[in-house]
Structure formats: structure tokens, C-alpha cells
Amino acid sequence: MNKLPMISGKECITALQKAGFHINRRESSHVILRRDDPFAQLVVPDHKEIDRGTLRAIIRQAGLSVPEFLKLL
């Protein structure tokens, strides 16, 4: 299992946009990202640091593996 780095919400959003997601809307301190084909919708907290467990869940929901996500960073 690869160790995930501590990244901010903005860095996570930027990486997910490279994977085909776009910002759908913003609710308070959370950003909702969406991909149309194949459909996926993610909620990313816009915090200075995202917990590693939360980041791992976001990566899983995006349909990516940890190494794929790390390449997008």
C-alpha cells in the first residue's frame, strides 16, 4: 500500500481536474466535483490538509488507484 502525502484540498481538486472532473458547485468549505463519462461525483473538503483516510476514500470514489492519483499530482 502506497503512503499518501498530506495535500491540501486545492491540490486534490487540481489533480482530479486532470483526471476529467470539473467543479460542479461549492457548498461552504466543500467543493463538489463531477465527471460525466463515466459518471462520478465527489465531495472534496477545501481545507489546508486533507486527512489520509478521507483522501483515500476520494481516490477510491474517483475510480483511480493511489499510484494513478500520485502521477496526477
N, C-alpha and C positions, 0 to 999 in steps of 0.2 A: 504494500500500500504506500503510495507516494505521500510525502508530507506536504501539506498545503501551506503556502505562505500566508502571512497576515496581510490582507489587502483592504483597501477602502471600498466603499460602495461604488464610487465613481470609476475606480479601476475595474471592478467587476462588470459594471454596465458597459464600459468601453470594450472589454473582451467579448461580452455577449453580443454586442452590436456587430463585431467582426464575424460572429457565428450566424448572422442573419436575423437577429432580433432587432426590433425598433421600439422606441419608447411610446407606449400607448397613453399613459396618463400618470399623474403623480398624486399621491394621497398622503399628506403630511410629510413624514420623513421616509416614505417608501415609494419606490418607483416601480410601476407595472410595465413589464416588457412583454412583447408579443411577437410570435413568428407565425406566419400564415401557412407555410407548406414545409414540413408537416406542422400542424397546429400545435402550439405550445404557448403557455402564458406563465410568466414568472413574476414573483414579487421580490425585489431586491431592496434591503434597507440601505438608505443613503447615510451611512454612518462613517466615522473615521476609520474604524476597524470592524470587519465582519468576523464573527466567531467562526472557527474552523468547521464546526458541525453544521452551522447554517450555510456556509459556503459549499460544503459537500452536498447538502440537500439541493441547493440551487443548481449545481452542476448535474446532479442526477436528474432533476426535473427537466433540464435543458436537453437531455439525451446525449450528453457528452461524457467522455471519460476524463479522469483527472489529467493524464498526460496531454490530451487534446486541448483541455482548458488552459493548461500551463503554456502551451505553444501560442495561444491567442494573447496571453499577457505580453 
